[in-house]
Amino acid sequence: MALSDAAVRQAKATGKAYTLGEIDGLSLDVSEQGSRSWHFRYCWAGKQKRMFLGTYP
């Protein structure tokens, strides 16, 4: 599912941190306070890794 700009803007704090999944390992993490950040999940040498890409907007 491709996240649109409108869907990302509507992601609000719910009291718990949650993730909106994107395609090919890209995801948007929404913190408990409502801040949004992009992360990329990938595998390297048989271990799952996660790279921080930046905040939104």
PDB file of N, CA, C and O in Angstrom, chain B, residues numbered from 101:
ATOM      1  N   MET B 101       0.841  -1.172   0.000  1.00  0.00           N
ATOM      2  CA  MET B 101       0.000   0.000   0.000  1.00  0.00           C
ATOM      3  C   MET B 101       0.887   1.235   0.000  1.00  0.00           C
ATOM      4  O   MET B 101       1.735   1.388   0.879  1.00  0.00           O
ATOM      5  N   ALA B 102       0.708   2.082  -0.938  1.00  0.00           N
ATOM      6  CA  ALA B 102       1.456   3.324  -1.000  1.00  0.00           C
ATOM      7  C   ALA B 102       0.770   4.367  -0.117  1.00  0.00           C
ATOM      8  O   ALA B 102      -0.435   4.590  -0.230  1.00  0.00           O
ATOM      9  N   LEU B 103       1.541   4.997   0.756  1.00  0.00           N
ATOM     10  CA  LEU B 103       0.980   6.023   1.626  1.00  0.00           C
ATOM     11  C   LEU B 103       0.931   7.353   0.884  1.00  0.00           C
ATOM     12  O   LEU B 103       1.925   7.785   0.301  1.00  0.00           O
ATOM     13  N   SER B 104      -0.211   7.986   0.911  1.00  0.00           N
ATOM     14  CA  SER B 104      -0.334   9.307   0.298  1.00  0.00           C
ATOM     15  C   SER B 104       0.022  10.368   1.336  1.00  0.00           C
ATOM     16  O   SER B 104       0.098  10.082   2.531  1.00  0.00           O
ATOM     17  N   ASP B 105       0.235  11.576   0.872  1.00  0.00           N
ATOM     18  CA  ASP B 105       0.550  12.668   1.773  1.00  0.00           C
ATOM     19  C   ASP B 105      -0.606  12.899   2.737  1.00  0.00           C
ATOM     20  O   ASP B 105      -0.377  13.182   3.912  1.00  0.00           O
ATOM     21  N   ALA B 106      -1.821  12.784   2.268  1.00  0.00           N
ATOM     22  CA  ALA B 106      -2.993  12.972   3.129  1.00  0.00           C
ATOM     23  C   ALA B 106      -3.059  11.911   4.219  1.00  0.00           C
ATOM     24  O   ALA B 106      -3.388  12.227   5.362  1.00  0.00           O
ATOM     25  N   ALA B 107      -2.754  10.666   3.888  1.00  0.00           N
ATOM     26  CA  ALA B 107      -2.785   9.587   4.887  1.00  0.00           C
ATOM     27  C   ALA B 107      -1.719   9.800   5.950  1.00  0.00           C
ATOM     28  O   ALA B 107      -1.953   9.523   7.126  1.00  0.00           O
ATOM     29  N   VAL B 108      -0.559  10.286   5.553  1.00  0.00           N
ATOM     30  CA  VAL B 108       0.524  10.536   6.514  1.00  0.00           C
ATOM     31  C   VAL B 108       0.162  11.702   7.422  1.00  0.00           C
ATOM     32  O   VAL B 108       0.428  11.650   8.623  1.00  0.00           O
ATOM     33  N   ARG B 109      -0.437  12.743   6.877  1.00  0.00           N
ATOM     34  CA  ARG B 109      -0.833  13.897   7.688  1.00  0.00           C
ATOM     35  C   ARG B 109      -1.924  13.537   8.689  1.00  0.00           C
ATOM     36  O   ARG B 109      -1.985  14.131   9.766  1.00  0.00           O
ATOM     37  N   GLN B 110      -2.781  12.585   8.362  1.00  0.00           N
ATOM     38  CA  GLN B 110      -3.881  12.194   9.243  1.00  0.00           C
ATOM     39  C   GLN B 110      -3.438  11.222  10.330  1.00  0.00           C
ATOM     40  O   GLN B 110      -4.228  10.920  11.225  1.00  0.00           O
ATOM     41  N   ALA B 111      -2.228  10.729  10.286  1.00  0.00           N
ATOM     42  CA  ALA B 111      -1.720   9.810  11.313  1.00  0.00           C
ATOM     43  C   ALA B 111      -1.522  10.599  12.599  1.00  0.00           C
ATOM     44  O   ALA B 111      -0.647  11.461  12.673  1.00  0.00           O
ATOM     45  N   LYS B 112      -2.319  10.312  13.594  1.00  0.00           N
ATOM     46  CA  LYS B 112      -2.293  11.055  14.862  1.00  0.00           C
ATOM     47  C   LYS B 112      -1.865  10.157  16.004  1.00  0.00           C
ATOM     48  O   LYS B 112      -1.842   8.933  15.878  1.00  0.00           O
ATOM     49  N   ALA B 113      -1.526  10.782  17.118  1.00  0.00           N
ATOM     50  CA  ALA B 113      -1.141  10.051  18.322  1.00  0.00           C
ATOM     51  C   ALA B 113      -2.350   9.322  18.880  1.00  0.00           C
ATOM     52  O   ALA B 113      -3.453   9.868  18.912  1.00  0.00           O
ATOM     53  N   THR B 114      -2.143   8.077  19.324  1.00  0.00           N
ATOM     54  CA  THR B 114      -3.223   7.287  19.901  1.00  0.00           C
ATOM     55  C   THR B 114      -2.908   6.850  21.322  1.00  0.00           C
ATOM     56  O   THR B 114      -3.693   6.120  21.926  1.00  0.00           O
ATOM     57  N   GLY B 115      -1.779   7.280  21.868  1.00  0.00           N
ATOM     58  CA  GLY B 115      -1.360   6.839  23.187  1.00  0.00           C
ATOM     59  C   GLY B 115      -0.396   5.669  23.122  1.00  0.00           C
ATOM     60  O   GLY B 115       0.267   5.353  24.110  1.00  0.00           O
ATOM     61  N   LYS B 116      -0.314   5.025  21.967  1.00  0.00           N
ATOM     62  CA  LYS B 116       0.629   3.935  21.731  1.00  0.00           C
ATOM     63  C   LYS B 116       1.359   4.206  20.421  1.00  0.00           C
ATOM     64  O   LYS B 116       0.794   4.787  19.495  1.00  0.00           O
ATOM     65  N   ALA B 117       2.601   3.786  20.354  1.00  0.00           N
ATOM     66  CA  ALA B 117       3.357   3.907  19.112  1.00  0.00           C
ATOM     67  C   ALA B 117       2.855   2.863  18.119  1.00  0.00           C
ATOM     68  O   ALA B 117       2.540   1.738  18.509  1.00  0.00           O
ATOM     69  N   TYR B 118       2.777   3.224  16.841  1.00  0.00           N
ATOM     70  CA  TYR B 118       2.355   2.286  15.812  1.00  0.00           C
ATOM     71  C   TYR B 118       3.079   2.584  14.511  1.00  0.00           C
ATOM     72  O   TYR B 118       3.707   3.632  14.363  1.00  0.00           O
ATOM     73  N   THR B 119       2.987   1.654  13.572  1.00  0.00           N
ATOM     74  CA  THR B 119       3.686   1.750  12.298  1.00  0.00           C
ATOM     75  C   THR B 119       2.700   1.637  11.153  1.00  0.00           C
ATOM     76  O   THR B 119       1.816   0.780  11.157  1.00  0.00           O
ATOM     77  N   LEU B 120       2.863   2.508  10.175  1.00  0.00           N
ATOM     78  CA  LEU B 120       2.111   2.406   8.927  1.00  0.00           C
ATOM     79  C   LEU B 120       3.059   1.828   7.893  1.00  0.00           C
ATOM     80  O   LEU B 120       4.061   2.455   7.549  1.00  0.00           O
ATOM     81  N   GLY B 121       2.757   0.653   7.402  1.00  0.00           N
ATOM     82  CA  GLY B 121       3.640  -0.027   6.471  1.00  0.00           C
ATOM     83  C   GLY B 121       3.567   0.534   5.068  1.00  0.00           C
ATOM     84  O   GLY B 121       2.494   0.913   4.598  1.00  0.00           O
ATOM     85  N   GLU B 122       4.671   0.588   4.421  1.00  0.00           N
ATOM     86  CA  GLU B 122       4.798   1.022   3.044  1.00  0.00           C
ATOM     87  C   GLU B 122       5.323  -0.180   2.271  1.00  0.00           C
ATOM     88  O   GLU B 122       5.365  -1.279   2.824  1.00  0.00           O
ATOM     89  N   ILE B 123       5.714  -0.018   1.046  1.00  0.00           N
ATOM     90  CA  ILE B 123       6.201  -1.138   0.245  1.00  0.00           C
ATOM     91  C   ILE B 123       7.716  -1.280   0.379  1.00  0.00           C
ATOM     92  O   ILE B 123       8.418  -0.307   0.653  1.00  0.00           O
ATOM     93  N   ASP B 124       8.207  -2.493   0.183  1.00  0.00           N
ATOM     94  CA  ASP B 124       9.639  -2.803   0.127  1.00  0.00           C
ATOM     95  C   ASP B 124      10.428  -2.372   1.356  1.00  0.00           C
ATOM     96  O   ASP B 124      11.568  -1.924   1.227  1.00  0.00           O
ATOM     97  N   GLY B 125       9.839  -2.500   2.554  1.00  0.00           N
ATOM     98  CA  GLY B 125      10.569  -2.235   3.779  1.00  0.00           C
ATOM     99  C   GLY B 125      10.465  -0.829   4.318  1.00  0.00           C
ATOM    100  O   GLY B 125      10.886  -0.579   5.447  1.00  0.00           O
ATOM    101  N   LEU B 126       9.922   0.096   3.555  1.00  0.00           N
ATOM    102  CA  LEU B 126       9.781   1.467   4.031  1.00  0.00           C
ATOM    103  C   LEU B 126       8.545   1.561   4.913  1.00  0.00           C
ATOM    104  O   LEU B 126       7.487   1.037   4.564  1.00  0.00           O
ATOM    105  N   SER B 127       8.679   2.238   6.070  1.00  0.00           N
ATOM    106  CA  SER B 127       7.540   2.380   6.968  1.00  0.00           C
ATOM    107  C   SER B 127       7.585   3.730   7.658  1.00  0.00           C
ATOM    108  O   SER B 127       8.637   4.357   7.782  1.00  0.00           O
ATOM    109  N   LEU B 128       6.414   4.157   8.101  1.00  0.00           N
ATOM    110  CA  LEU B 128       6.281   5.404   8.837  1.00  0.00           C
ATOM    111  C   LEU B 128       5.924   5.047  10.265  1.00  0.00           C
ATOM    112  O   LEU B 128       4.893   4.418  10.504  1.00  0.00           O
ATOM    113  N   ASP B 129       6.758   5.437  11.220  1.00  0.00           N
ATOM    114  CA  ASP B 129       6.496   5.169  12.628  1.00  0.00           C
ATOM    115  C   ASP B 129       5.887   6.415  13.257  1.00  0.00           C
ATOM    116  O   ASP B 129       6.403   7.521  13.094  1.00  0.00           O
ATOM    117  N   VAL B 130       4.784   6.224  13.976  1.00  0.00           N
ATOM    118  CA  VAL B 130       4.121   7.312  14.685  1.00  0.00           C
ATOM    119  C   VAL B 130       4.323   7.061  16.173  1.00  0.00           C
ATOM    120  O   VAL B 130       3.924   6.017  16.688  1.00  0.00           O
ATOM    121  N   SER B 131       4.937   8.011  16.861  1.00  0.00           N
ATOM    122  CA  SER B 131       5.250   7.835  18.278  1.00  0.00           C
ATOM    123  C   SER B 131       4.014   8.098  19.134  1.00  0.00           C
ATOM    124  O   SER B 131       2.965   8.497  18.627  1.00  0.00           O
ATOM    125  N   GLU B 132       4.154   7.866  20.439  1.00  0.00           N
ATOM    126  CA  GLU B 132       3.066   8.107  21.378  1.00  0.00           C
ATOM    127  C   GLU B 132       2.658   9.574  21.413  1.00  0.00           C
ATOM    128  O   GLU B 132       1.494   9.894  21.654  1.00  0.00           O
ATOM    129  N   GLN B 133       3.616  10.466  21.174  1.00  0.00           N
ATOM    130  CA  GLN B 133       3.347  11.905  21.189  1.00  0.00           C
ATOM    131  C   GLN B 133       2.844  12.417  19.845  1.00  0.00           C
ATOM    132  O   GLN B 133       2.385  13.556  19.758  1.00  0.00           O
ATOM    133  N   GLY B 134       2.919  11.599  18.790  1.00  0.00           N
ATOM    134  CA  GLY B 134       2.422  11.996  17.486  1.00  0.00           C
ATOM    135  C   GLY B 134       3.486  12.370  16.472  1.00  0.00           C
ATOM    136  O   GLY B 134       3.154  12.705  15.335  1.00  0.00           O
ATOM    137  N   SER B 135       4.768  12.324  16.854  1.00  0.00           N
ATOM    138  CA  SER B 135       5.812  12.633  15.874  1.00  0.00           C
ATOM    139  C   SER B 135       5.923  11.476  14.885  1.00  0.00           C
ATOM    140  O   SER B 135       5.709  10.320  15.250  1.00  0.00           O
ATOM    141  N   ARG B 136       6.253  11.782  13.650  1.00  0.00           N
ATOM    142  CA  ARG B 136       6.309  10.784  12.581  1.00  0.00           C
ATOM    143  C   ARG B 136       7.726  10.721  12.023  1.00  0.00           C
ATOM    144  O   ARG B 136       8.366  11.749  11.800  1.00  0.00           O
ATOM    145  N   SER B 137       8.208   9.492  11.798  1.00  0.00           N
ATOM    146  CA  SER B 137       9.546   9.316  11.248  1.00  0.00           C
ATOM    147  C   SER B 137       9.565   8.140  10.284  1.00  0.00           C
ATOM    148  O   SER B 137       8.835   7.163  10.454  1.00  0.00           O
ATOM    149  N   TRP B 138      10.412   8.253   9.271  1.00  0.00           N
ATOM    150  CA  TRP B 138      10.554   7.211   8.254  1.00  0.00           C
ATOM    151  C   TRP B 138      11.663   6.252   8.648  1.00  0.00           C
ATOM    152  O   TRP B 138      12.723   6.672   9.112  1.00  0.00           O
ATOM    153  N   HIS B 139      11.414   4.959   8.461  1.00  0.00           N
ATOM    154  CA  HIS B 139      12.395   3.918   8.731  1.00  0.00           C
ATOM    155  C   HIS B 139      12.410   2.937   7.568  1.00  0.00           C
ATOM    156  O   HIS B 139      11.400   2.728   6.896  1.00  0.00           O
ATOM    157  N   PHE B 140      13.579   2.339   7.343  1.00  0.00           N
ATOM    158  CA  PHE B 140      13.729   1.331   6.299  1.00  0.00           C
ATOM    159  C   PHE B 140      14.221   0.042   6.932  1.00  0.00           C
ATOM    160  O   PHE B 140      15.249   0.038   7.608  1.00  0.00           O
ATOM    161  N   ARG B 141      13.500  -1.051   6.722  1.00  0.00           N
ATOM    162  CA  ARG B 141      13.875  -2.359   7.267  1.00  0.00           C
ATOM    163  C   ARG B 141      14.495  -3.193   6.154  1.00  0.00           C
ATOM    164  O   ARG B 141      13.985  -3.241   5.035  1.00  0.00           O
ATOM    165  N   TYR B 142      15.621  -3.859   6.487  1.00  0.00           N
ATOM    166  CA  TYR B 142      16.319  -4.680   5.511  1.00  0.00           C
ATOM    167  C   TYR B 142      17.056  -5.799   6.236  1.00  0.00           C
ATOM    168  O   TYR B 142      17.206  -5.765   7.458  1.00  0.00           O
ATOM    169  N   CYS B 143      17.508  -6.774   5.490  1.00  0.00           N
ATOM    170  CA  CYS B 143      18.280  -7.885   6.051  1.00  0.00           C
ATOM    171  C   CYS B 143      19.723  -7.783   5.580  1.00  0.00           C
ATOM    172  O   CYS B 143      19.991  -7.509   4.410  1.00  0.00           O
ATOM    173  N   TRP B 144      20.656  -8.008   6.515  1.00  0.00           N
ATOM    174  CA  TRP B 144      22.075  -7.989   6.203  1.00  0.00           C
ATOM    175  C   TRP B 144      22.730  -9.115   6.994  1.00  0.00           C
ATOM    176  O   TRP B 144      22.628  -9.171   8.219  1.00  0.00           O
ATOM    177  N   ALA B 145      23.395 -10.000   6.287  1.00  0.00           N
ATOM    178  CA  ALA B 145      24.083 -11.143   6.894  1.00  0.00           C
ATOM    179  C   ALA B 145      23.136 -11.966   7.757  1.00  0.00           C
ATOM    180  O   ALA B 145      23.522 -12.434   8.829  1.00  0.00           O
ATOM    181  N   GLY B 146      21.911 -12.145   7.302  1.00  0.00           N
ATOM    182  CA  GLY B 146      20.943 -12.973   7.998  1.00  0.00           C
ATOM    183  C   GLY B 146      20.270 -12.324   9.198  1.00  0.00           C
ATOM    184  O   GLY B 146      19.501 -12.980   9.901  1.00  0.00           O
ATOM    185  N   LYS B 147      20.545 -11.050   9.443  1.00  0.00           N
ATOM    186  CA  LYS B 147      19.929 -10.341  10.566  1.00  0.00           C
ATOM    187  C   LYS B 147      19.092  -9.184  10.050  1.00  0.00           C
ATOM    188  O   LYS B 147      19.470  -8.508   9.094  1.00  0.00           O
ATOM    189  N   GLN B 148      17.947  -8.962  10.693  1.00  0.00           N
ATOM    190  CA  GLN B 148      17.091  -7.858  10.299  1.00  0.00           C
ATOM    191  C   GLN B 148      17.618  -6.568  10.907  1.00  0.00           C
ATOM    192  O   GLN B 148      17.903  -6.505  12.103  1.00  0.00           O
ATOM    193  N   LYS B 149      17.743  -5.547  10.080  1.00  0.00           N
ATOM    194  CA  LYS B 149      18.241  -4.242  10.500  1.00  0.00           C
ATOM    195  C   LYS B 149      17.174  -3.200  10.221  1.00  0.00           C
ATOM    196  O   LYS B 149      16.227  -3.449   9.474  1.00  0.00           O
ATOM    197  N   ARG B 150      17.333  -2.025  10.829  1.00  0.00           N
ATOM    198  CA  ARG B 150      16.396  -0.926  10.631  1.00  0.00           C
ATOM    199  C   ARG B 150      17.183   0.373  10.556  1.00  0.00           C
ATOM    200  O   ARG B 150      17.983   0.671  11.444  1.00  0.00           O
ATOM    201  N   MET B 151      16.962   1.141   9.506  1.00  0.00           N
ATOM    202  CA  MET B 151      17.684   2.375   9.276  1.00  0.00           C
ATOM    203  C   MET B 151      16.724   3.565   9.397  1.00  0.00           C
ATOM    204  O   MET B 151      15.646   3.562   8.803  1.00  0.00           O
ATOM    205  N   PHE B 152      17.117   4.562  10.154  1.00  0.00           N
ATOM    206  CA  PHE B 152      16.336   5.786  10.301  1.00  0.00           C
ATOM    207  C   PHE B 152      16.619   6.694   9.101  1.00  0.00           C
ATOM    208  O   PHE B 152      17.777   6.950   8.771  1.00  0.00           O
ATOM    209  N   LEU B 153      15.563   7.175   8.456  1.00  0.00           N
ATOM    210  CA  LEU B 153      15.750   8.020   7.272  1.00  0.00           C
ATOM    211  C   LEU B 153      15.428   9.498   7.520  1.00  0.00           C
ATOM    212  O   LEU B 153      15.937  10.362   6.806  1.00  0.00           O
ATOM    213  N   GLY B 154      14.613   9.795   8.495  1.00  0.00           N
ATOM    214  CA  GLY B 154      14.284  11.180   8.778  1.00  0.00           C
ATOM    215  C   GLY B 154      12.875  11.329   9.309  1.00  0.00           C
ATOM    216  O   GLY B 154      12.114  10.364   9.383  1.00  0.00           O
ATOM    217  N   THR B 155      12.541  12.560   9.679  1.00  0.00           N
ATOM    218  CA  THR B 155      11.216  12.829  10.216  1.00  0.00           C
ATOM    219  C   THR B 155      10.299  13.378   9.140  1.00  0.00           C
ATOM    220  O   THR B 155      10.747  13.798   8.073  1.00  0.00           O
ATOM    221  N   TYR B 156       9.018  13.367   9.434  1.00  0.00           N
ATOM    222  CA  TYR B 156       8.034  13.920   8.514  1.00  0.00           C
ATOM    223  C   TYR B 156       7.417  15.122   9.171  1.00  0.00           C
ATOM    224  O   TYR B 156       7.075  15.022  10.349  1.00  0.00           O
ATOM    225  N   PRO B 157       7.251  16.200   8.547  1.00  0.00           N
ATOM    226  CA  PRO B 157       7.550  16.573   7.170  1.00  0.00           C
ATOM    227  C   PRO B 157       8.978  16.949   6.977  1.00  0.00           C
ATOM    228  O   PRO B 157       9.383  17.288   5.865  1.00  0.00           O
TER     229      PRO B 157
END
